[in-house]
Amino acid sequence: MLRLLLLLTFSLLPLAASAAPDRYRLDPVHTRVLFAIEHAGFSQALGTVSGSEGVLQFDPDDWSSAQLEVVVPISRLDLGDDKWNQATLARNLLDGDRFPQARFVSHRVEPIDAQHARVFGQLNLRGVTRDVVLDVTLNAIKRHPLPPFRRTAGFSATTTLSRADFGIDAWKSVIGDRVELRIEAEAVRDGNAEAPDTPSDAAPAPTDDTLQDAADSALKLEQGHQP
């Protein structure tokens, strides 16, 4: 009986170590949304939005369990010119006074391989919610080399939107409908900054030989105490 209990206990250790995905928070300093949209047929106007915040549940060994919720501060949009920024945030376009934030919430993740996945979710922009699919690449997940040395995950993502889908349909003769988005994001793991971030830092999982040796020792101990 003692041998059976030990075997069950040791065999469950690897399962306990990978029970739940880690929780990460987006780093607003190192997370940015880049957008490109046609400007009167002459060029692709480029702008960025910095300062996004959100929460990510993520296990690199199980992409399908990932969950993401992000808030993007539209009011921080920057096209490189103050007047252009004001025009873009005006009521007939993004209406930044009434809708200063956009929000994305994932509801499903389809893994492609160890570094790539498609993230399906809903984007709320200017008070309108539409389904959006992000093509996501995991760039790295490791301990950050600078203080406070937190485990950090870095991602790149792309998608394409129709601005008309979100009720942003003014200036059709000057502004294109297709909006290309590129997202660069870093997320920092919640919790102890000194927690191990690679399997080599953690205690090794027991091998079959280790399990058998422990069970044999327990059996000898048990037999030695039999009357």
C-alpha positions as CSV (number, residue, x, y, z in Angstrom):
1,M,0.0,0.0,0.0
2,L,2.8,2.4,0.9
3,R,4.5,1.7,-2.4
4,L,1.4,2.4,-4.4
5,L,0.8,5.7,-2.6
6,L,4.4,6.8,-3.3
7,L,4.1,6.0,-6.9
8,L,0.9,7.9,-7.2
9,T,2.4,10.9,-5.4
10,F,5.5,11.2,-7.5
11,S,3.6,10.6,-10.8
12,L,1.4,13.6,-10.0
13,L,4.2,16.1,-9.4
14,P,4.7,17.1,-13.0
15,L,0.9,17.7,-13.3
16,A,0.9,20.0,-10.3
17,A,3.8,22.0,-11.6
18,S,1.9,22.9,-14.8
19,A,-1.6,23.3,-13.4
20,A,-2.4,26.8,-14.5
21,P,-1.1,29.5,-17.0
22,D,0.9,32.4,-15.6
23,R,-0.7,35.8,-15.3
24,Y,1.0,38.7,-17.0
25,R,0.4,42.4,-17.2
26,L,1.1,44.5,-20.3
27,D,4.0,46.9,-20.0
28,P,2.5,50.2,-21.3
29,V,6.0,51.6,-21.9
30,H,7.0,48.8,-24.3
31,T,3.6,48.1,-25.8
32,R,2.6,50.1,-28.9
33,V,0.0,49.9,-31.7
34,L,1.0,51.1,-35.1
35,F,-1.7,51.8,-37.7
36,A,-1.5,52.6,-41.5
37,I,-4.2,54.0,-43.6
38,E,-4.4,55.4,-47.1
39,H,-4.1,59.2,-47.4
40,A,-5.8,60.5,-50.6
41,G,-4.0,57.9,-52.7
42,F,-0.7,59.5,-52.1
43,S,0.7,57.5,-49.2
44,Q,0.0,55.4,-46.2
45,A,-0.3,57.6,-43.2
46,L,1.3,56.1,-40.2
47,G,0.4,56.7,-36.6
48,T,0.9,55.1,-33.2
49,V,-0.9,54.7,-29.9
50,S,1.2,54.1,-26.8
51,G,0.3,53.3,-23.2
52,S,-1.9,50.2,-23.7
53,E,-2.7,48.2,-20.5
54,G,-4.1,44.8,-20.0
55,V,-3.9,41.3,-18.5
56,L,-2.7,38.1,-20.2
57,Q,-3.1,34.5,-19.0
58,F,-0.5,32.5,-20.8
59,D,1.2,29.2,-20.8
60,P,3.7,28.8,-23.8
61,D,3.1,25.0,-23.7
62,D,-0.7,25.5,-24.1
63,W,-1.6,28.4,-26.3
64,S,-5.3,27.3,-26.4
65,S,-5.6,28.3,-22.7
66,A,-4.5,31.9,-23.2
67,Q,-6.8,34.8,-22.4
68,L,-6.2,38.4,-23.2
69,E,-7.9,41.7,-22.2
70,V,-6.4,45.0,-23.4
71,V,-7.4,48.7,-23.1
72,V,-5.9,51.0,-25.8
73,P,-6.0,54.8,-24.9
74,I,-7.2,56.2,-28.3
75,S,-6.8,59.7,-26.8
76,R,-3.0,59.1,-27.0
77,L,-3.0,58.7,-30.8
78,D,0.0,60.3,-32.5
79,L,0.3,61.0,-36.2
80,G,3.3,63.3,-35.8
81,D,1.3,66.5,-36.1
82,D,-0.9,68.2,-33.4
83,K,-3.5,69.4,-35.9
84,W,-3.7,66.1,-37.6
85,N,-4.1,64.4,-34.2
86,Q,-7.0,66.7,-33.3
87,A,-8.7,66.1,-36.7
88,T,-8.4,62.4,-36.3
89,L,-9.9,62.5,-32.7
90,A,-12.7,64.8,-33.8
91,R,-16.3,63.8,-33.4
92,N,-16.8,62.9,-37.1
93,L,-13.9,60.4,-37.0
94,L,-12.7,58.6,-33.8
95,D,-14.7,60.9,-31.4
96,G,-12.0,60.8,-28.8
97,D,-13.9,62.9,-26.2
98,R,-16.8,60.4,-26.0
99,F,-14.8,57.2,-26.7
100,P,-11.2,57.8,-25.3
101,Q,-10.5,54.0,-25.2
102,A,-10.7,50.9,-27.3
103,R,-10.9,47.5,-25.7
104,F,-10.0,44.0,-27.0
105,V,-11.1,40.8,-25.3
106,S,-10.1,37.4,-26.6
107,H,-12.4,34.4,-26.6
108,R,-10.5,31.8,-28.4
109,V,-6.9,31.0,-29.4
110,E,-5.9,28.6,-32.3
111,P,-2.3,27.5,-32.0
112,I,-0.3,27.2,-35.2
113,D,3.1,26.1,-33.8
114,A,5.3,26.9,-30.7
115,Q,5.7,30.5,-31.8
116,H,2.5,31.4,-33.7
117,A,-1.2,31.5,-33.1
118,R,-4.4,33.2,-34.2
119,V,-6.2,35.0,-31.4
120,F,-10.0,35.5,-31.9
121,G,-11.7,38.2,-30.0
122,Q,-13.9,41.3,-30.0
123,L,-12.7,44.8,-30.4
124,N,-14.8,47.7,-29.1
125,L,-13.9,50.9,-30.9
126,R,-16.0,54.2,-31.0
127,G,-18.8,52.4,-29.2
128,V,-19.1,49.6,-31.8
129,T,-18.0,46.0,-31.2
130,R,-16.8,43.7,-34.0
131,D,-15.0,40.3,-34.2
132,V,-11.3,40.6,-34.9
133,V,-8.6,38.0,-35.5
134,L,-4.9,38.7,-34.5
135,D,-2.0,36.9,-36.2
136,V,0.4,36.6,-33.2
137,T,4.1,35.7,-33.0
138,L,5.8,34.9,-29.6
139,N,9.2,36.6,-29.9
140,A,10.6,35.5,-26.5
141,I,9.6,34.5,-23.0
142,K,12.4,34.7,-20.4
143,R,13.7,36.6,-17.5
144,H,14.3,40.3,-18.4
145,P,18.0,41.2,-18.4
146,L,17.4,44.5,-16.6
147,P,16.0,45.2,-13.0
148,P,13.7,44.1,-11.6
149,F,14.5,41.0,-13.7
150,R,10.9,39.9,-14.1
151,R,9.9,37.0,-16.4
152,T,8.7,38.8,-19.6
153,A,6.9,37.7,-22.7
154,G,7.2,39.6,-26.0
155,F,4.8,39.4,-28.9
156,S,4.2,40.9,-32.3
157,A,0.7,40.8,-33.9
158,T,-1.0,42.1,-37.0
159,T,-4.6,42.4,-38.3
160,T,-6.6,44.5,-40.8
161,L,-9.8,46.4,-40.0
162,S,-12.5,48.3,-42.0
163,R,-13.0,51.7,-40.3
164,A,-16.6,51.7,-41.7
165,D,-17.4,48.6,-39.7
166,F,-16.9,50.7,-36.6
167,G,-19.0,53.7,-37.9
168,I,-15.9,55.7,-38.8
169,D,-17.0,56.7,-42.4
170,A,-16.3,60.4,-42.8
171,W,-13.9,61.8,-45.5
172,K,-14.2,58.8,-47.7
173,S,-12.6,60.7,-50.7
174,V,-9.5,61.4,-48.6
175,I,-9.1,58.6,-46.0
176,G,-9.0,55.0,-47.0
177,D,-11.3,52.4,-45.4
178,R,-8.6,49.7,-44.8
179,V,-6.6,50.1,-41.6
180,E,-3.6,47.9,-41.1
181,L,-2.6,47.3,-37.5
182,R,0.8,46.2,-36.1
183,I,1.1,45.6,-32.4
184,E,4.4,45.2,-30.5
185,A,3.8,44.2,-26.9
186,E,5.7,43.2,-23.8
187,A,4.0,41.6,-20.8
188,V,5.5,41.1,-17.3
189,R,4.6,38.2,-15.1
190,D,2.8,38.9,-11.9
191,G,4.4,37.6,-8.7
192,N,7.9,37.0,-7.3
193,A,10.5,38.6,-9.6
194,E,13.0,36.0,-8.4
195,A,10.9,33.0,-9.4
196,P,12.7,30.6,-11.8
197,D,11.9,31.2,-15.4
198,T,13.4,28.2,-17.1
199,P,13.2,24.4,-16.4
200,S,16.9,24.5,-15.7
201,D,16.3,26.8,-12.7
202,A,13.7,24.7,-11.2
203,A,13.9,21.3,-9.4
204,P,14.0,18.5,-12.0
205,A,11.0,16.3,-12.5
206,P,11.5,12.8,-11.1
207,T,12.6,10.2,-13.6
208,D,11.3,6.6,-13.8
209,D,14.5,5.4,-12.0
210,T,13.9,7.9,-9.2
211,L,10.3,6.8,-8.7
212,Q,11.4,3.1,-8.7
213,D,14.2,3.7,-6.2
214,A,11.8,5.6,-3.9
215,A,9.2,2.9,-4.1
216,D,11.8,0.1,-3.4
217,S,13.1,2.0,-0.4
218,A,9.6,2.5,0.9
219,L,8.8,-1.2,0.4
220,K,12.0,-2.3,2.3
221,L,11.1,0.1,5.1
222,E,7.6,-1.3,5.2
223,Q,8.8,-5.0,5.3
224,G,11.3,-4.1,8.1
225,H,8.5,-3.0,10.3
226,Q,6.2,-6.0,9.7
227,P,5.7,-8.2,12.8
